[in-house]
């Protein structure tokens, strides 16, 4: 008989919207937590990102960011709905939101307010910028963080076009969301050990800047700097997928013996016998020229041929895939990453399975993304039927 999910019994009151916070709480819902998505009567506006199949507010991005959750719509300007919110918090283990500090305090749900309701609450603030700096009160979105962190300048280092460009993904939101998930778990472990709740700040700007500069701080790691900032290999304009007879491949001769083997298989072993490519340090310092020579030789075979030949020789290689072809990937198909499901109101849809697998976690179906206020009546009833002697607004 299957055992409980990893976080079964954990209740999270989730007042986040768009991507950052919902990505964090979906990660926790995937692990079995009861995540109650508190929305305004108009709903999380990211529900409209993508054309819905049936119901307004059930767009594609909502479907991929809010699985496993229950939805309740509350107007926190209403005294009745404020009492419902207070009742939810009285039974919650975690309250997580992405409202700016001034706004959440005006609503009456700042940390001290919520702590008065539930003294041991883990209170997680998904914020744009960390406390104490001049950016703290500003609105924040993924694009702004990419700009402020320097991420938008990276492409100009590769292709020489001085115009800054965004990375084509809400990467700062999602990186910060993962920080939000692990920070919540760490605070919960602390609470289990000590009985203490706490306020946790998860700023997107700082989270993404750390992510970006783990390798790109590089020479500036030391004081004084020993080399320029930026990890040179990542911004080398010649470090690109290599053309083949029918497409492109990504191949990585990462350790020096790979280079020797690679040029033998490419049919030009003499390349590495000439200066400056005849020593490991020479090859390392002159990789752009080696990349250019590889690009001249790889069109001799197809992507499939190079993939078979190079992987057999211990040189990592894989074919480049267009986004439209992702469903054809044999590995994702074999692992069941994309699952065809039926939504009770929206019909057939594709659900990405949680990428992390736990040996102690039983396989089970995941609740699909909720319609706005889909569980409102049930949640209100749960609040009303709470344990006798515990009233909304009083400490648990």
Kinemage of the C-alpha trace (Angstrom):
@kinemage 1
@onewidth
@group {chain A} dominant
@subgroup {mainchain}
@vectorlist {calphas} color= white
{ca unk a 1} P 0.000 0.000 0.000
{ca unk a 2} L 1.385 3.399 -0.996
{ca unk a 3} L 2.537 5.636 1.820
{ca unk a 4} L 1.893 9.355 2.218
{ca unk a 5} L 3.449 11.937 -0.052
{ca unk a 6} L 6.572 13.649 1.268
{ca unk a 7} L 4.829 16.856 2.388
{ca unk a 8} L 1.379 15.445 3.004
{ca unk a 9} L -0.324 17.260 5.894
{ca unk a 10} L 1.592 20.487 5.258
{ca unk a 11} L -0.677 23.440 4.509
{ca unk a 12} L 0.588 26.411 2.509
{ca unk a 13} L -1.448 29.567 2.020
{ca unk a 14} L -0.205 30.919 -1.286
{ca unk a 15} L -0.929 34.535 -2.207
{ca unk a 16} L 1.531 34.725 -5.095
{ca unk a 17} L 0.894 35.447 -8.749
{ca unk a 18} L 2.539 35.391 -12.201
{ca unk a 19} L 5.646 33.082 -12.231
{ca unk a 20} L 8.133 33.546 -9.360
{ca unk a 21} L 5.890 32.609 -6.426
{ca unk a 22} L 3.651 30.114 -8.259
{ca unk a 23} L 6.722 28.222 -9.505
{ca unk a 24} L 7.933 27.915 -5.899
{ca unk a 25} L 4.576 26.750 -4.545
{ca unk a 26} L 3.992 24.331 -7.407
{ca unk a 27} L 7.298 22.685 -6.517
{ca unk a 28} L 5.986 22.218 -2.966
{ca unk a 29} L 2.598 21.010 -4.221
{ca unk a 30} L 4.395 18.430 -6.372
{ca unk a 31} L 5.826 17.057 -3.129
{ca unk a 32} L 2.349 16.673 -1.631
{ca unk a 33} L 1.749 19.918 0.277
{ca unk a 34} L -1.808 21.255 0.390
{ca unk a 35} L -1.304 24.556 -1.427
{ca unk a 36} L -4.268 26.923 -1.236
{ca unk a 37} L -3.960 29.545 -3.972
{ca unk a 38} L -5.581 32.732 -2.690
{ca unk a 39} L -6.601 34.948 -5.607
{ca unk a 40} L -8.464 38.200 -6.029
{ca unk a 41} L -11.996 37.918 -7.431
{ca unk a 42} L -10.457 38.772 -10.820
{ca unk a 43} L -7.893 35.997 -10.458
{ca unk a 44} L -4.140 35.843 -11.023
{ca unk a 45} L -3.762 37.880 -14.225
{ca unk a 46} L -1.278 35.311 -15.555
{ca unk a 47} L -4.290 33.042 -16.049
{ca unk a 48} L -4.716 34.955 -19.324
{ca unk a 49} L -1.232 34.115 -20.639
{ca unk a 50} L -2.088 31.779 -23.489
{ca unk a 51} L -5.353 31.007 -25.251
{ca unk a 52} L -7.564 28.777 -23.098
{ca unk a 53} L -9.098 25.614 -24.532
{ca unk a 54} L -12.483 26.035 -22.845
{ca unk a 55} L -12.701 28.318 -19.804
{ca unk a 56} L -11.625 31.946 -19.570
{ca unk a 57} L -8.742 32.262 -17.134
{ca unk a 58} L -7.411 28.763 -17.850
{ca unk a 59} L -4.596 29.762 -20.193
{ca unk a 60} L -1.536 27.662 -20.944
{ca unk a 61} L 0.826 29.318 -18.446
{ca unk a 62} L -1.657 28.933 -15.607
{ca unk a 63} L -1.975 25.240 -16.460
{ca unk a 64} L 1.794 24.714 -16.260
{ca unk a 65} L 2.418 26.804 -13.121
{ca unk a 66} L -0.420 25.886 -10.779
{ca unk a 67} L -0.964 22.155 -10.845
{ca unk a 68} L -1.587 20.493 -7.502
{ca unk a 69} L -3.186 23.578 -5.927
{ca unk a 70} L -6.647 24.534 -4.714
{ca unk a 71} L -8.071 27.953 -5.568
{ca unk a 72} L -10.143 30.337 -3.487
{ca unk a 73} L -11.042 33.881 -4.520
{ca unk a 74} L -11.036 36.411 -1.671
{ca unk a 75} L -11.627 40.150 -1.638
{ca unk a 76} L -9.445 41.182 1.284
{ca unk a 77} L -11.195 44.552 1.424
{ca unk a 78} L -14.262 42.633 2.624
{ca unk a 79} L -14.447 41.947 6.356
{ca unk a 80} L -16.001 38.530 5.724
{ca unk a 81} L -13.217 37.466 3.350
{ca unk a 82} L -10.557 38.884 5.679
{ca unk a 83} L -11.906 36.586 8.389
{ca unk a 84} L -11.694 33.645 6.011
{ca unk a 85} L -8.073 34.570 5.295
{ca unk a 86} L -7.327 34.837 8.998
{ca unk a 87} L -8.892 31.423 9.504
{ca unk a 88} L -6.739 29.941 6.764
{ca unk a 89} L -3.607 31.403 8.335
{ca unk a 90} L -4.544 30.066 11.773
{ca unk a 91} L -4.206 26.530 10.398
{ca unk a 92} L -1.316 27.164 7.993
{ca unk a 93} L 2.282 26.019 8.239
{ca unk a 94} L 3.445 28.501 5.606
{ca unk a 95} L 2.215 31.816 4.244
{ca unk a 96} L 3.913 32.849 1.010
{ca unk a 97} L 3.175 35.994 -1.006
{ca unk a 98} L 4.735 38.367 -3.518
{ca unk a 99} L 2.972 41.595 -2.558
{ca unk a 100} L 5.271 44.528 -1.866
{ca unk a 101} L 5.820 45.120 1.844
{ca unk a 102} L 3.840 48.360 1.985
{ca unk a 103} L 0.903 46.733 0.206
{ca unk a 104} L 0.722 43.594 2.338
{ca unk a 105} L 0.903 45.682 5.513
{ca unk a 106} L -1.970 47.877 4.310
{ca unk a 107} L -3.999 44.690 3.861
{ca unk a 108} L -3.186 43.719 7.443
{ca unk a 109} L -1.127 40.632 6.609
{ca unk a 110} L 2.432 41.771 7.247
{ca unk a 111} L 4.679 39.423 9.201
{ca unk a 112} L 3.757 40.776 12.642
{ca unk a 113} L 0.036 40.619 11.761
{ca unk a 114} L 0.257 37.006 10.641
{ca unk a 115} L 2.522 36.058 13.535
{ca unk a 116} L -0.228 37.296 15.879
{ca unk a 117} L -2.577 34.812 14.207
{ca unk a 118} L -0.094 31.905 14.020
{ca unk a 119} L 3.026 32.455 16.156
{ca unk a 120} L 5.064 29.679 14.523
{ca unk a 121} L 4.199 30.583 10.935
{ca unk a 122} L 6.861 30.298 8.246
{ca unk a 123} L 6.277 33.589 6.453
{ca unk a 124} L 7.909 33.730 3.007
{ca unk a 125} L 8.083 37.024 1.122
{ca unk a 126} L 8.892 36.577 -2.583
{ca unk a 127} L 10.165 40.058 -3.278
{ca unk a 128} L 11.870 41.784 -6.179
{ca unk a 129} L 14.761 43.381 -4.338
{ca unk a 130} L 16.171 42.607 -0.917
{ca unk a 131} L 15.521 44.819 2.115
{ca unk a 132} L 17.813 47.733 2.890
{ca unk a 133} L 18.730 48.806 -0.640
{ca unk a 134} L 17.422 51.679 -2.782
{ca unk a 135} L 15.548 49.266 -5.086
{ca unk a 136} L 13.535 47.716 -2.231
{ca unk a 137} L 10.272 49.653 -2.826
{ca unk a 138} L 10.302 49.239 -6.622
{ca unk a 139} L 8.094 46.976 -8.663
{ca unk a 140} L 10.017 44.073 -10.121
{ca unk a 141} L 9.689 41.737 -13.098
{ca unk a 142} L 11.949 39.229 -14.801
{ca unk a 143} L 12.941 41.694 -17.539
{ca unk a 144} L 14.062 44.262 -14.974
{ca unk a 145} L 16.192 41.732 -13.121
{ca unk a 146} L 17.824 40.537 -16.327
{ca unk a 147} L 18.670 44.175 -17.095
{ca unk a 148} L 19.946 45.121 -13.635
{ca unk a 149} L 22.030 41.967 -13.221
{ca unk a 150} L 23.911 42.409 -16.482
{ca unk a 151} L 22.346 39.349 -18.116
{ca unk a 152} L 21.104 41.465 -21.024
{ca unk a 153} L 24.709 42.343 -21.902
{ca unk a 154} L 25.859 38.753 -22.343
{ca unk a 155} L 24.626 38.307 -25.910
{ca unk a 156} L 26.565 41.393 -27.013
{ca unk a 157} L 29.722 39.703 -25.729
{ca unk a 158} L 28.997 36.773 -28.035
{ca unk a 159} L 27.946 38.391 -31.321
{ca unk a 160} L 29.385 41.896 -31.050
{ca unk a 161} L 26.008 43.641 -31.332
{ca unk a 162} L 26.173 46.271 -28.556
{ca unk a 163} L 22.400 46.307 -28.043
{ca unk a 164} L 21.381 44.499 -24.815
{ca unk a 165} L 18.895 41.645 -25.215
{ca unk a 166} L 16.795 39.533 -22.886
{ca unk a 167} L 17.428 35.823 -22.459
{ca unk a 168} L 14.317 34.297 -24.117
{ca unk a 169} L 12.958 32.749 -20.946
{ca unk a 170} L 11.545 34.030 -17.663
{ca unk a 171} L 14.752 32.672 -16.199
{ca unk a 172} L 15.062 35.092 -13.269
{ca unk a 173} L 11.512 34.303 -12.131
{ca unk a 174} L 12.107 30.558 -12.214
{ca unk a 175} L 15.551 30.660 -10.607
{ca unk a 176} L 14.110 32.765 -7.784
{ca unk a 177} L 11.169 30.359 -7.544
{ca unk a 178} L 13.509 27.469 -6.855
{ca unk a 179} L 15.215 29.592 -4.182
{ca unk a 180} L 11.771 30.218 -2.704
{ca unk a 181} L 11.015 26.492 -2.570
{ca unk a 182} L 14.260 25.476 -0.842
{ca unk a 183} L 14.125 28.456 1.526
{ca unk a 184} L 10.624 27.434 2.596
{ca unk a 185} L 11.782 23.861 3.204
{ca unk a 186} L 14.807 25.029 5.196
{ca unk a 187} L 12.625 27.238 7.408
{ca unk a 188} L 10.217 24.336 7.943
{ca unk a 189} L 13.065 22.055 9.018
{ca unk a 190} L 14.200 24.743 11.461
{ca unk a 191} L 10.639 24.937 12.771
{ca unk a 192} L 10.506 21.153 13.250
{ca unk a 193} L 13.730 21.288 15.263
{ca unk a 194} L 13.016 24.367 17.354
{ca unk a 195} L 9.283 25.109 17.162
{ca unk a 196} L 10.116 28.564 15.847
{ca unk a 197} L 8.608 30.199 12.801
{ca unk a 198} L 10.300 33.064 11.018
{ca unk a 199} L 10.097 35.586 8.200
{ca unk a 200} L 12.043 34.596 5.073
{ca unk a 201} L 12.911 37.122 2.360
{ca unk a 202} L 13.544 35.721 -1.127
{ca unk a 203} L 14.618 38.592 -3.425
{ca unk a 204} L 14.611 37.846 -7.156
{ca unk a 205} L 17.411 40.297 -8.011
{ca unk a 206} L 19.875 38.845 -5.525
{ca unk a 207} L 18.855 35.245 -6.281
{ca unk a 208} L 19.389 35.657 -10.019
{ca unk a 209} L 22.574 37.704 -9.660
{ca unk a 210} L 24.105 34.916 -7.585
{ca unk a 211} L 22.966 32.368 -10.194
{ca unk a 212} L 24.452 34.401 -13.051
{ca unk a 213} L 27.817 35.135 -11.454
{ca unk a 214} L 28.610 31.685 -10.053
{ca unk a 215} L 30.907 31.258 -13.064
{ca unk a 216} L 30.936 34.803 -14.484
{ca unk a 217} L 32.468 36.497 -11.431
{ca unk a 218} L 35.572 34.593 -12.564
{ca unk a 219} L 38.697 36.778 -12.363
{ca unk a 220} L 36.962 39.341 -10.155
{ca unk a 221} L 36.618 36.640 -7.496
{ca unk a 222} L 40.001 37.733 -6.169
{ca unk a 223} L 41.039 41.140 -4.855
{ca unk a 224} L 42.802 42.462 -6.824
{ca unk a 225} L 41.278 40.680 -9.857
{ca unk a 226} L 43.542 38.083 -11.437
{ca unk a 227} L 41.682 38.050 -14.778
{ca unk a 228} L 38.749 39.914 -16.330
{ca unk a 229} L 35.231 39.284 -15.121
{ca unk a 230} L 33.183 36.740 -17.192
{ca unk a 231} L 34.006 33.086 -17.800
{ca unk a 232} L 35.558 33.339 -21.249
{ca unk a 233} L 34.319 29.999 -22.554
{ca unk a 234} L 30.673 31.011 -22.052
{ca unk a 235} L 30.966 34.207 -24.096
{ca unk a 236} L 33.251 32.890 -26.853
{ca unk a 237} L 31.484 33.801 -30.134
{ca unk a 238} L 32.841 30.637 -31.759
{ca unk a 239} L 31.274 28.427 -29.087
{ca unk a 240} L 28.151 27.549 -31.024
{ca unk a 241} L 26.450 24.351 -32.156
{ca unk a 242} L 28.295 22.852 -35.095
{ca unk a 243} L 26.694 22.404 -38.531
{ca unk a 244} L 26.169 18.898 -39.902
{ca unk a 245} L 24.906 17.532 -43.203
{ca unk a 246} L 21.297 17.799 -41.974
{ca unk a 247} L 21.266 20.107 -38.946
{ca unk a 248} L 23.490 20.935 -35.994
{ca unk a 249} L 25.044 19.130 -33.034
{ca unk a 250} L 26.338 20.221 -29.674
{ca unk a 251} L 29.621 18.499 -28.920
{ca unk a 252} L 31.853 19.142 -25.930
{ca unk a 253} L 35.518 18.052 -25.973
{ca unk a 254} L 35.744 19.130 -22.358
{ca unk a 255} L 38.907 17.335 -21.229
{ca unk a 256} L 42.129 17.491 -23.190
{ca unk a 257} L 42.239 13.824 -24.397
{ca unk a 258} L 38.866 14.491 -26.045
{ca unk a 259} L 40.474 17.041 -28.341
{ca unk a 260} L 42.994 14.535 -29.679
{ca unk a 261} L 40.341 11.890 -30.275
{ca unk a 262} L 37.950 14.403 -31.817
{ca unk a 263} L 40.374 15.614 -34.469
{ca unk a 264} L 41.279 12.030 -35.334
{ca unk a 265} L 37.585 11.277 -35.907
{ca unk a 266} L 37.128 14.515 -37.845
{ca unk a 267} L 39.902 13.387 -40.185
{ca unk a 268} L 42.433 16.098 -39.308
{ca unk a 269} L 44.825 14.682 -36.673
{ca unk a 270} L 47.591 16.974 -37.986
{ca unk a 271} L 45.714 20.003 -36.595
{ca unk a 272} L 46.895 19.212 -33.082
{ca unk a 273} L 50.475 18.670 -34.133
{ca unk a 274} L 50.919 22.291 -35.187
{ca unk a 275} L 51.694 25.195 -32.879
{ca unk a 276} L 49.977 26.528 -30.818
{ca unk a 277} L 47.636 23.522 -30.715
{ca unk a 278} L 50.274 20.901 -29.909
{ca unk a 279} L 50.059 21.267 -26.114
{ca unk a 280} L 47.126 21.139 -23.694
{ca unk a 281} L 47.683 24.735 -22.564
{ca unk a 282} L 47.938 25.884 -26.188
{ca unk a 283} L 44.682 24.163 -27.035
{ca unk a 284} L 42.989 25.722 -24.004
{ca unk a 285} L 44.136 29.225 -24.877
{ca unk a 286} L 43.231 28.918 -28.543
{ca unk a 287} L 39.907 27.143 -28.420
{ca unk a 288} L 38.153 29.650 -30.730
{ca unk a 289} L 40.394 28.608 -33.619
{ca unk a 290} L 39.721 24.959 -32.825
{ca unk a 291} L 35.977 25.617 -32.778
{ca unk a 292} L 36.204 27.243 -36.197
{ca unk a 293} L 38.064 24.252 -37.627
{ca unk a 294} L 35.513 21.819 -36.159
{ca unk a 295} L 32.741 23.805 -37.851
{ca unk a 296} L 34.501 23.355 -41.183
{ca unk a 297} L 34.647 19.559 -40.779
{ca unk a 298} L 31.343 18.532 -39.173
{ca unk a 299} L 29.191 19.071 -42.301
{ca unk a 300} L 30.729 15.858 -43.700
{ca unk a 301} L 28.259 13.692 -41.726
{ca unk a 302} L 24.688 13.837 -40.432
{ca unk a 303} L 23.763 14.728 -36.876
{ca unk a 304} L 22.838 11.101 -36.140
{ca unk a 305} L 26.157 9.846 -37.496
{ca unk a 306} L 28.190 12.298 -35.408
{ca unk a 307} L 26.134 11.545 -32.315
{ca unk a 308} L 26.789 7.806 -32.638
{ca unk a 309} L 30.476 8.157 -33.519
{ca unk a 310} L 31.416 10.719 -30.871
{ca unk a 311} L 29.465 9.252 -27.971
{ca unk a 312} L 30.995 5.848 -28.715
{ca unk a 313} L 34.402 7.521 -28.454
{ca unk a 314} L 33.559 9.154 -25.118
{ca unk a 315} L 33.043 12.672 -26.511
{ca unk a 316} L 29.694 14.123 -25.340
{ca unk a 317} L 27.519 14.931 -28.340
{ca unk a 318} L 23.792 15.417 -28.937
{ca unk a 319} L 21.702 16.742 -31.811
{ca unk a 320} L 20.175 20.217 -31.594
{ca unk a 321} L 16.396 20.155 -31.455
{ca unk a 322} L 13.848 22.812 -32.374
{ca unk a 323} L 11.296 23.648 -29.696
{ca unk a 324} L 8.538 22.279 -31.934
{ca unk a 325} L 10.283 18.888 -31.877
{ca unk a 326} L 10.515 18.483 -28.106
{ca unk a 327} L 7.701 15.920 -27.966
{ca unk a 328} L 9.741 13.692 -30.275
{ca unk a 329} L 12.669 13.430 -27.886
{ca unk a 330} L 13.191 9.692 -27.245
{ca unk a 331} L 14.553 10.166 -23.734
{ca unk a 332} L 11.627 12.305 -22.558
{ca unk a 333} L 9.257 9.837 -24.154
{ca unk a 334} L 10.919 6.891 -22.400
{ca unk a 335} L 10.889 8.589 -18.996
{ca unk a 336} L 7.272 9.717 -19.315
{ca unk a 337} L 8.132 13.372 -18.836
{ca unk a 338} L 5.187 14.582 -20.899
{ca unk a 339} L 1.953 13.027 -19.726
{ca unk a 340} L -1.304 13.276 -21.659
{ca unk a 341} L -4.082 14.030 -19.186
{ca unk a 342} L -7.750 14.983 -19.095
{ca unk a 343} L -8.748 18.105 -17.180
{ca unk a 344} L -12.264 17.913 -15.684
{ca unk a 345} L -13.301 21.152 -17.405
{ca unk a 346} L -10.619 21.907 -20.010
{ca unk a 347} L -10.358 18.495 -21.669
{ca unk a 348} L -7.154 16.939 -22.994
{ca unk a 349} L -3.885 18.659 -22.119
{ca unk a 350} L -0.188 17.892 -21.675
{ca unk a 351} L 1.332 17.933 -18.205
{ca unk a 352} L 5.069 17.981 -17.514
{ca unk a 353} L 5.907 15.592 -14.711
{ca unk a 354} L 7.980 16.773 -11.723
{ca unk a 355} L 11.624 16.297 -12.770
{ca unk a 356} L 12.851 15.223 -9.310
{ca unk a 357} L 12.122 11.618 -8.347
{ca unk a 358} L 12.069 10.510 -4.715
{ca unk a 359} L 12.525 6.848 -3.867
{ca unk a 360} L 10.245 7.178 -0.842
{ca unk a 361} L 7.520 9.029 -2.743
{ca unk a 362} L 4.762 6.912 -4.282
{ca unk a 363} L 3.724 7.653 -7.827
{ca unk a 364} L 0.317 9.272 -7.862
{ca unk a 365} L -1.795 11.553 -9.974
{ca unk a 366} L -1.352 15.278 -9.475
{ca unk a 367} L -4.383 17.532 -9.126
{ca unk a 368} L -4.666 19.632 -12.313
{ca unk a 369} L -4.502 23.426 -12.239
{ca unk a 370} L -7.662 24.849 -10.652
{ca unk a 371} L -10.324 27.099 -12.102
{ca unk a 372} L -10.680 30.415 -10.298
{ca unk a 373} L -12.361 29.802 -6.924
{ca unk a 374} L -12.903 26.154 -7.865
{ca unk a 375} L -12.376 25.068 -4.251
{ca unk a 376} L -13.686 28.221 -2.595
{ca unk a 377} L -16.792 26.622 -1.078
{ca unk a 378} L -14.836 23.646 0.275
{ca unk a 379} L -12.117 25.836 1.770
{ca unk a 380} L -14.616 28.176 3.389
{ca unk a 381} L -16.355 25.162 4.904
{ca unk a 382} L -13.026 23.849 6.246
{ca unk a 383} L -12.373 27.210 7.906
{ca unk a 384} L -15.868 27.232 9.441
{ca unk a 385} L -15.470 23.675 10.752
{ca unk a 386} L -12.121 24.283 12.378
{ca unk a 387} L -11.362 22.933 15.803
{ca unk a 388} L -13.682 24.357 18.542
{ca unk a 389} L -12.220 27.198 20.575
{ca unk a 390} L -10.066 28.510 17.749
{ca unk a 391} L -11.489 31.668 16.252
{ca unk a 392} L -10.263 33.528 13.237
{ca unk a 393} L -7.770 36.203 14.176
{ca unk a 394} L -6.600 34.472 17.365
{ca unk a 395} L -3.330 32.642 17.860
{ca unk a 396} L -3.464 28.903 17.211
